[in-house]
């Protein structure tokens, strides 16, 4: 699974002009299931993100996790994280999981994150979404479960 994590002071996602998910301080997590991914990778990725120390402590160092700060997470599916740009100018997405498997792993990932005690809001899988955020720092981190295999 791939995730793009952004530390935010606020974020929201809308579908057809209606807000479907909204958080204050915490993490906006754009997530994509890749072909061959399974629930084990979703569990591992959620655990790693829950413990990722990217929030400032009293000494202004990135030394606290979302668990430490009591922040929330907004999880948004984004299959374009599977983009392959090696050939030509049009990205290919054949490495993304099938829509059914992608939806299952997206929802399972969000549930796993929530099982750590993190309040989780979600986008709508497969929908045309508008995402608004205020990136704090800015802090943006790329994670890929394939890097940990």
ZIBEL-V270017 format. One record per pair of residues at least 12 apart in sequence whose C-alpha atoms are under 10 Angstrom apart, sorted by the first residue. I is the first residue (numbers start at 1). J is the second residue. D is the distance in Angstrom with one decimal. If there is no record, write none. Layout:
BEGIN
I	J	D
I	J	D
END
This chain:
BEGIN
1	31	7.2
1	32	5.8
1	33	4.6
1	34	5.5
1	35	8.7
1	36	9.2
1	37	6.3
1	38	8.5
1	39	9.7
1	41	6.5
1	42	6.9
1	44	9.7
1	45	7.6
1	81	9.5
1	82	9.2
1	96	9.2
1	97	9.3
1	102	9.6
1	105	8.7
1	106	9.2
1	109	9.5
1	143	8.2
1	144	5.7
1	145	5.3
1	146	7.2
1	147	9.8
2	29	9.9
2	30	8.2
2	31	5.7
2	32	5.2
2	33	6.5
2	34	7.3
2	37	9.9
2	41	9.7
2	42	9.6
2	45	8.6
2	78	9.4
2	79	9.3
2	81	6.8
2	82	7.7
2	96	9.8
2	142	7.6
2	143	5.7
2	144	4.3
2	145	6.4
2	146	8.2
2	147	9.7
3	28	9.9
3	29	6.4
3	30	5.5
3	31	4.4
3	32	6.4
3	33	8.9
3	45	8.4
3	46	9.9
3	49	9.4
3	75	9.7
3	76	9.7
3	77	9.3
3	78	8.9
3	81	7.7
3	141	8.2
3	142	6.0
3	143	5.2
3	144	6.4
3	145	8.7
4	27	9.9
4	28	8.1
4	29	5.8
4	30	5.1
4	31	6.6
4	32	9.0
4	76	9.9
4	78	9.4
4	81	8.1
4	140	7.0
4	141	5.8
4	142	4.7
4	143	6.4
4	144	8.8
5	27	6.5
5	28	5.9
5	29	4.6
5	30	6.5
5	31	8.5
5	49	8.3
5	73	9.7
5	74	9.9
5	75	9.4
5	139	8.1
5	140	5.6
5	141	5.1
5	142	6.4
5	143	7.8
6	26	8.4
6	27	5.6
6	28	5.2
6	29	6.5
6	30	8.5
6	54	9.6
6	73	9.8
6	74	9.9
6	133	9.0
6	134	9.2
6	135	6.5
6	136	7.9
6	137	9.3
6	138	7.8
6	139	5.8
6	140	4.4
6	141	6.5
6	142	9.0
7	25	7.8
7	26	5.9
7	27	4.8
7	28	6.5
7	29	8.8
7	54	7.6
7	55	7.7
7	66	9.4
7	71	10.0
7	73	9.4
7	133	9.4
7	134	8.5
7	135	5.9
7	136	5.5
7	137	7.4
7	138	7.2
7	139	5.5
7	140	6.6
7	141	8.7
8	23	8.9
8	24	7.6
8	25	5.6
8	26	5.5
8	27	5.6
8	28	6.6
8	55	10.0
8	71	9.7
8	72	9.7
8	73	9.4
8	74	9.8
8	133	6.6
8	134	5.4
8	135	4.4
8	136	4.7
8	137	8.2
8	138	8.2
8	139	8.1
8	140	9.4
9	23	8.4
9	24	5.7
9	25	4.1
9	26	6.5
9	27	8.4
9	28	9.7
9	71	9.5
9	133	7.8
9	134	5.7
9	135	6.4
9	136	5.7
9	137	9.4
10	22	7.7
10	23	5.6
10	24	4.2
10	25	5.3
10	26	7.3
10	27	8.5
10	28	8.6
10	72	9.6
10	73	9.9
10	74	9.5
10	132	8.3
10	133	5.8
10	134	5.5
10	135	7.7
10	136	8.7
11	23	5.5
11	24	6.5
11	25	8.1
11	26	8.6
11	27	8.3
11	28	6.8
11	73	9.1
11	74	7.3
11	131	7.3
11	132	5.5
11	133	4.1
11	134	6.4
11	135	8.4
12	24	8.7
12	28	8.7
12	74	7.5
12	75	10.0
12	76	9.8
12	121	9.0
12	122	9.2
12	123	8.7
12	130	8.3
12	131	5.8
12	132	5.3
12	133	6.5
12	134	9.6
13	28	9.9
13	74	8.3
13	75	9.4
13	76	8.0
13	121	9.3
13	122	8.0
13	123	6.1
13	124	8.9
13	129	6.5
13	130	5.5
13	131	4.4
13	132	6.3
13	133	8.7
14	123	7.5
14	124	8.8
14	127	9.6
14	128	8.7
14	129	5.6
14	130	5.1
14	131	6.5
14	132	8.5
15	123	8.2
15	124	7.7
15	127	7.0
15	128	6.5
15	129	5.0
15	130	6.5
15	131	9.1
16	127	9.2
16	128	7.9
16	129	7.6
16	130	8.4
17	129	9.0
17	130	8.2
18	129	9.8
18	130	9.6
19	123	9.1
19	129	9.6
19	130	9.1
19	131	9.6
20	121	8.1
20	122	7.2
20	123	6.2
20	124	7.6
20	129	9.4
21	73	9.7
21	74	6.8
21	75	8.7
21	76	9.1
21	120	8.8
21	121	5.1
21	122	5.4
21	123	6.0
21	124	8.9
21	131	9.5
22	72	9.3
22	73	8.9
22	74	6.9
22	120	9.3
22	121	6.5
22	122	8.2
22	123	9.2
22	131	9.8
22	132	9.4
22	133	9.7
23	71	8.6
23	72	6.2
23	73	6.9
23	74	6.5
23	119	8.9
23	120	8.4
23	121	7.2
23	122	9.8
23	133	9.5
24	71	7.6
24	72	7.0
24	73	8.8
24	74	9.4
24	133	9.7
24	134	9.6
25	66	9.2
25	69	8.9
25	70	8.8
25	71	5.6
25	72	6.6
25	73	8.5
25	134	9.3
25	135	9.7
25	136	8.7
26	55	8.8
26	65	9.5
26	66	6.5
26	67	9.7
26	69	8.2
26	70	8.1
26	71	4.4
26	72	4.8
26	73	5.7
26	74	8.0
26	118	9.6
26	119	9.5
26	120	9.9
26	135	9.8
26	136	9.2
27	49	9.3
27	50	9.8
27	54	9.8
27	55	9.9
27	66	7.6
27	71	7.5
27	72	6.4
27	73	4.7
27	74	6.3
27	75	8.3
27	120	9.6
27	133	9.9
27	135	9.1
27	136	9.6
27	139	9.9
27	140	9.7
28	72	8.7
28	73	5.8
28	74	4.8
28	75	6.1
28	76	7.6
28	120	9.9
28	121	9.5
28	122	9.7
28	131	9.5
28	132	9.8
28	133	7.9
28	134	9.7
28	135	8.9
28	140	9.5
29	49	9.2
29	73	7.0
29	74	6.0
29	75	4.8
29	76	6.2
29	77	8.4
29	78	9.5
29	110	9.7
29	122	9.5
29	140	9.8
29	141	9.6
29	142	9.9
30	74	8.4
30	75	6.0
30	76	4.9
30	77	5.7
30	78	5.8
30	79	9.0
30	80	9.8
30	81	8.2
30	106	9.8
30	123	9.7
30	142	9.7
31	75	7.1
31	76	6.2
31	77	5.0
31	78	5.6
31	79	7.5
31	80	9.3
31	81	7.4
31	82	9.7
31	102	9.7
31	105	9.5
31	106	7.0
31	109	8.8
31	110	9.6
31	143	9.5
31	144	9.7
32	76	8.8
32	77	6.0
32	78	5.4
32	79	5.1
32	80	7.6
32	81	6.0
32	82	6.9
32	96	7.2
32	97	8.0
32	102	7.1
32	103	9.3
32	105	8.6
32	106	7.2
32	144	9.5
33	77	8.7
33	78	8.8
33	79	7.4
33	81	8.9
33	82	8.1
33	95	9.0
33	96	6.1
33	97	5.5
33	98	8.6
33	99	9.3
33	101	7.8
33	102	5.2
33	103	8.3
33	104	9.1
33	105	6.4
33	106	6.9
33	109	9.6
33	144	9.9
33	145	9.8
34	79	8.5
34	81	9.1
34	82	6.8
34	93	9.5
34	94	9.0
34	95	5.8
34	96	4.3
34	97	4.5
34	98	8.3
34	101	9.1
34	102	7.5
34	105	9.5
34	144	9.6
34	145	9.5
34	146	9.3
35	82	9.3
35	94	8.1
35	95	5.4
35	96	5.2
35	97	4.1
35	98	7.1
35	101	8.6
35	102	8.6
36	95	8.8
36	96	8.9
36	97	7.1
36	98	9.7
36	101	9.5
37	96	9.4
37	97	7.5
37	101	8.8
37	102	8.9
37	105	8.2
37	145	8.7
37	146	8.9
38	97	9.9
38	101	8.7
38	102	9.7
38	104	9.6
38	105	7.2
38	108	9.9
39	104	8.9
39	105	6.5
39	106	9.7
39	108	7.2
39	109	7.9
39	112	9.6
40	105	9.8
40	109	9.7
40	145	9.9
41	105	9.1
41	109	8.8
41	144	9.5
41	145	6.3
41	146	8.7
41	148	9.5
41	149	9.5
42	105	6.7
42	106	8.1
42	107	9.5
42	108	7.0
42	109	5.0
42	110	8.7
42	111	9.6
42	112	7.4
42	113	9.1
42	145	8.4
43	105	9.7
43	108	8.2
43	109	6.6
43	110	9.6
43	111	9.3
43	112	6.0
43	113	8.1
44	109	9.2
44	112	9.1
44	113	9.9
44	145	7.8
44	148	9.5
45	109	7.8
45	112	9.0
45	113	8.8
45	143	8.2
45	144	8.2
45	145	6.6
45	148	9.8
46	108	9.6
46	109	6.2
46	110	7.7
46	111	8.9
46	112	6.0
46	113	5.0
46	114	8.8
46	115	9.2
46	116	8.5
47	109	9.6
47	112	7.7
47	113	6.9
47	115	9.5
47	116	7.7
48	113	9.5
48	143	9.5
48	145	9.9
49	65	8.3
49	66	8.3
49	67	9.7
49	113	8.1
49	143	9.0
50	65	6.6
50	66	6.1
50	67	6.3
50	68	9.4
50	73	9.5
50	112	9.6
50	113	6.8
50	114	9.3
50	115	10.0
50	116	7.0
50	117	9.1
50	118	7.8
51	64	8.3
51	65	5.3
51	66	7.0
51	67	6.9
51	68	8.6
51	116	9.5
52	64	7.6
52	65	5.2
52	66	7.4
52	67	9.0
53	65	4.2
53	66	7.5
53	67	9.3
53	68	8.8
54	66	8.0
54	137	9.9
54	139	7.8
54	140	9.5
54	141	9.3
55	67	10.0
55	68	8.6
55	69	7.6
55	71	9.8
55	136	9.4
55	137	9.4
55	139	9.1
56	69	9.2
56	137	9.7
57	69	9.3
66	117	9.9
66	118	7.6
67	116	8.0
67	117	7.6
67	118	6.8
67	119	10.0
70	117	8.9
70	118	7.3
70	119	8.5
71	118	7.1
71	119	7.4
71	120	9.5
72	114	9.4
72	117	9.4
72	118	5.8
72	119	4.8
72	120	5.9
72	121	7.8
73	110	8.9
73	113	8.4
73	114	8.7
73	118	6.9
73	119	6.3
73	120	4.9
73	121	6.3
73	122	8.3
74	110	9.0
74	119	8.6
74	120	5.8
74	121	4.7
74	122	5.5
74	123	7.6
75	106	8.4
75	107	9.2
75	109	8.9
75	110	6.6
75	113	9.4
75	120	7.1
75	121	6.3
75	122	4.8
75	123	6.4
75	124	9.4
76	106	8.3
76	107	9.9
76	110	9.2
76	121	8.7
76	122	5.8
76	123	4.8
76	124	7.3
76	125	7.5
76	126	9.8
76	129	8.8
76	131	8.7
77	102	8.6
77	103	8.2
77	105	9.9
77	106	6.6
77	107	9.1
77	122	8.5
77	123	6.9
77	124	7.5
77	125	5.8
77	126	7.4
77	127	9.0
77	129	9.5
78	96	9.9
78	102	9.8
78	106	9.5
78	123	9.8
78	125	8.3
78	126	8.3
78	127	9.8
78	129	9.7
79	93	7.6
79	95	9.5
79	96	6.4
79	97	8.4
79	98	9.9
79	99	9.2
79	102	8.3
79	125	9.6
79	126	8.6
80	92	8.9
80	93	6.9
80	96	8.2
81	93	8.5
81	95	9.7
81	96	8.3
81	142	10.0
82	94	7.8
82	95	6.0
82	96	5.4
82	97	8.9
83	95	7.8
83	96	8.1
84	96	9.8
99	125	9.0
99	126	8.0
102	125	8.7
102	126	9.5
103	124	9.6
103	125	6.3
103	126	8.1
104	125	9.7
106	122	9.7
106	125	7.9
107	122	8.8
107	124	9.9
107	125	8.6
110	122	7.7
END
